[in-house]
Amino acid sequence: MSLKSQRRLAASLLGSGESRIWIDPEETTRVESAITRQEVKSLIDSGRIRLLQKKGVSRGRHRMKSGRRKKAGSRKGGQKPGKEAWVLKILLLGMSKGGAFRSRSHVDEYVKAHQLQRKR
């Protein structure tokens, strides 16, 4: 009940590998009796022997991996107000080395009290 030679013939006729050849399990006796290329070709035409589709490489993992990129080169606008506030805070924290401010919250209080932060 070996269909090795029929599979090999079908693969050469269809121009693919032997692993992609599908043989109808209900028609094994009919396929087994096919010896010549012509007989195998007639089985291909009748649909008893078919070519399986190629297995592709799934892109699912890549889609999960590649999310929205938010680094500097892909951003446009909208960062300036936040940056100005940050620069101001850093400059004022520089003063804190001399003991001018007790903590960050004290810096924030000072900025609000003296209205140093720009309004949009």
C-alpha positions, 0 to 999 in steps of 0.5 A, spaced: 500 500 500 505 504 498 504 510 494 511 513 494 512 512 487 505 516 485 507 521 490 514 522 486 511 522 480 505 527 482 511 532 485 515 532 478 508 533 474 506 539 479 513 542 480 513 541 487 516 537 493 513 530 495 511 533 502 506 538 498 502 532 495 495 530 497 492 524 496 485 522 497 485 517 502 478 514 500 481 513 493 488 509 495 487 503 491 485 507 485 491 511 486 496 505 487 494 502 481 496 508 477 503 506 474 505 511 469 505 519 468 499 519 464 495 515 469 497 520 475 496 526 471 489 523 470 488 523 477 491 530 478 485 532 473 480 529 477 482 531 483 484 525 487 491 528 487 492 535 489 497 540 491 497 543 498 498 550 499 505 553 501 506 554 509 508 561 510 511 565 516 507 568 520 507 575 522 503 575 528 509 575 533 512 581 529 505 585 529 505 584 537 513 586 537 512 592 533 507 597 537 507 605 536 514 608 537 515 614 541 522 616 541 525 623 539 525 622 531 518 620 530 514 625 535 512 632 532 510 638 536 507 638 543 513 637 547 515 644 548 511 646 554 513 640 558 520 641 557 520 648 559 517 646 565 522 641 566 528 646 565 525 651 570 525 646 575 532 643 574 535 650 574 531 651 581 534 645 583 541 647 582 539 653 587 537 647 592 545 645 592 546 652 597 540 649 601 535 654 598 529 649 597 528 643 602 525 639 597 521 638 590 515 640 593 518 646 595 520 648 588 513 647 585 510 651 591 516 657 589 514 656 582 506 657 583 507 662 588 512 667 583 508 665 577 514 662 573 511 657 569 508 660 563 501 659 561 499 656 554 
